[in-house]
Every structure is written in C-alpha cells, then in structure tokens.
C-alpha cells in the first residue's frame, strides 16, 4: 500500500511538472492556478489531486444507486495540456472516497483528475464558484 501511495504521489508530481513545462499555467487566472496547485486528495490529504494536465471537465454527472458517475464534457485540445485523450461523454465511476466537497470550486466546471491509467485522484463537482 505504501508503494502505491508513493507511486501515485510521484506520478502526480511528474504530471504537474510536465504541465508547468508547457506554459499553460501562464494563461490561467492566478486564483484558479493556486486552487489547482493546493487541491489535495480527500482520502489522502498529504497527496495532491495533481494538476491541470490530469484534469478533465466533467460538468455532467449521474447517480447510480450509491455510485457517483462523472461524465466527461471537456472538448479542450489534449496536446497543449499534455494529457491523454478521453472522449466527451465517457462515464467514469467515482469512488465515494474520491469525492471532494471541502473546498469551493473557482473554475465553473466539474473536474475529474485522472491518471494515465484512469485512476481517479479526485472529483470536484460543478458549481461552488
């Protein structure tokens, strides 16, 4: 378990570093940039949710029994964000322990943070601006 946590944290750090290398942080509102950088995983407050390179807008959602399902609505180009492509309309079951409710959301979008292997780091519901 310790290796999994360390590996996830390292992967996040590498993703965030890549995101900064391509300069997309320069065009982001400073308040939103700080929010991305300070966002921590709800089940592991010592680990980042990662950054913009792992973030996909998910403005739609469904509740299926006791499961929350985020629906990708992000049509931004993936290349500038250096992220893998996830089709608009893709449904992702969000584990309950990855739902983030303890901070406002200044982006105006629901956001799901995914690893390249589709592991959910965090999900922040739409609203709360």
C-alpha positions as CSV (number, residue, x, y, z in Angstrom):
1,X,0.0,0.0,0.0
2,X,2.9,2.3,0.9
3,X,4.4,1.8,-2.6
4,X,1.1,2.5,-4.3
5,X,0.7,5.8,-2.4
6,X,4.3,6.8,-3.1
7,X,4.0,5.8,-6.8
8,X,0.7,7.8,-7.1
9,X,2.3,10.9,-5.4
10,X,5.4,10.6,-7.7
11,X,3.1,10.3,-10.8
12,X,1.2,13.4,-9.7
13,X,4.4,15.4,-9.2
14,X,5.7,14.3,-12.6
15,X,2.4,15.3,-14.3
16,X,2.4,18.7,-12.5
17,X,6.0,19.3,-13.6
18,X,5.1,18.5,-17.2
19,X,2.1,20.8,-17.0
20,X,4.3,23.7,-15.9
21,X,6.9,22.9,-18.6
22,X,4.4,23.7,-21.5
23,X,3.5,27.1,-20.1
24,X,-0.3,26.7,-19.8
25,X,-0.1,28.0,-16.2
26,X,0.8,31.4,-17.6
27,X,-2.6,31.9,-19.2
28,X,-4.6,30.6,-16.1
29,X,-6.1,33.1,-13.7
30,X,-3.7,33.2,-10.7
31,X,-6.5,32.3,-8.2
32,X,-7.5,29.3,-10.3
33,X,-3.9,28.2,-10.7
34,X,-3.4,28.4,-6.9
35,X,-6.6,26.4,-6.4
36,X,-5.3,23.6,-8.7
37,X,-1.9,23.6,-7.0
38,X,-3.4,23.4,-3.5
39,X,-6.1,20.8,-4.1
40,X,-5.4,17.6,-2.1
41,X,-7.0,14.2,-2.3
42,X,-9.9,13.7,0.1
43,X,-8.7,10.3,1.2
44,X,-5.1,11.2,1.4
45,X,-4.7,14.9,2.4
46,X,-0.9,14.7,2.0
47,X,-1.2,13.9,-1.7
48,X,-2.1,16.4,-4.5
49,X,-5.1,15.9,-6.7
50,X,-2.5,16.6,-9.4
51,X,-2.7,19.5,-11.8
52,X,-4.3,20.8,-14.9
53,X,-2.6,18.1,-17.0
54,X,-4.6,15.5,-15.2
55,X,-7.9,17.5,-15.1
56,X,-10.9,16.9,-17.3
57,X,-14.1,18.9,-17.2
58,X,-17.0,16.7,-16.1
59,X,-19.9,19.1,-15.9
60,X,-22.5,16.4,-16.1
61,X,-23.0,13.5,-13.7
62,X,-25.4,10.8,-12.8
63,X,-26.1,9.0,-9.5
64,X,-26.5,5.2,-10.0
65,X,-27.6,3.7,-6.7
66,X,-24.7,4.6,-4.3
67,X,-22.3,5.4,-7.1
68,X,-21.5,8.8,-8.5
69,X,-20.7,8.8,-12.2
70,X,-18.9,11.7,-13.7
71,X,-19.5,12.4,-17.4
72,X,-16.6,14.0,-19.4
73,X,-17.7,17.2,-21.1
74,X,-14.1,18.5,-21.8
75,X,-13.6,19.2,-25.5
76,X,-10.3,21.2,-25.0
77,X,-7.4,20.0,-27.1
78,X,-5.3,17.5,-25.2
79,X,-1.9,18.3,-26.8
80,X,-1.3,21.7,-25.1
81,X,-2.2,20.1,-21.7
82,X,0.0,17.1,-22.4
83,X,-2.8,14.7,-21.3
84,X,-4.2,11.6,-22.8
85,X,-7.4,11.9,-24.7
86,X,-10.7,11.0,-23.1
87,X,-13.8,11.2,-25.3
88,X,-16.6,13.6,-24.4
89,X,-19.4,11.5,-23.0
90,X,-17.2,9.0,-21.3
91,X,-18.7,7.9,-18.0
92,X,-16.3,7.4,-15.1
93,X,-17.5,5.9,-11.8
94,X,-16.0,8.0,-9.0
95,X,-15.2,6.1,-5.8
96,X,-17.0,7.7,-2.9
97,X,-13.7,8.3,-1.1
98,X,-12.5,10.4,-4.1
99,X,-15.4,12.9,-3.9
100,X,-14.0,16.3,-2.9
101,X,-16.5,18.6,-1.0
102,X,-14.4,20.5,1.4
103,X,-13.3,23.4,-0.9
104,X,-15.1,25.8,-3.2
105,X,-14.5,25.4,-7.0
106,X,-13.5,28.6,-8.8
107,X,-13.3,27.0,-12.3
108,X,-17.0,26.9,-13.0
109,X,-16.7,23.3,-14.1
110,X,-16.9,19.9,-12.5
111,X,-13.4,18.4,-12.7
112,X,-12.2,14.9,-12.5
113,X,-8.5,14.3,-12.0
114,X,-7.3,11.1,-13.8
115,X,-4.0,9.2,-14.0
116,X,-2.9,7.9,-17.4
117,X,-4.3,4.6,-16.3
118,X,-7.7,6.1,-15.5
119,X,-7.2,6.0,-11.7
120,X,-9.4,8.7,-10.1
121,X,-7.3,11.1,-7.9
122,X,-10.2,13.4,-7.1
123,X,-13.6,14.6,-8.3
124,X,-14.8,18.2,-7.7
125,X,-18.5,18.7,-8.5
126,X,-19.6,21.5,-10.7
127,X,-20.6,24.8,-9.0
128,X,-19.3,26.4,-5.9
129,X,-17.7,29.3,-7.7
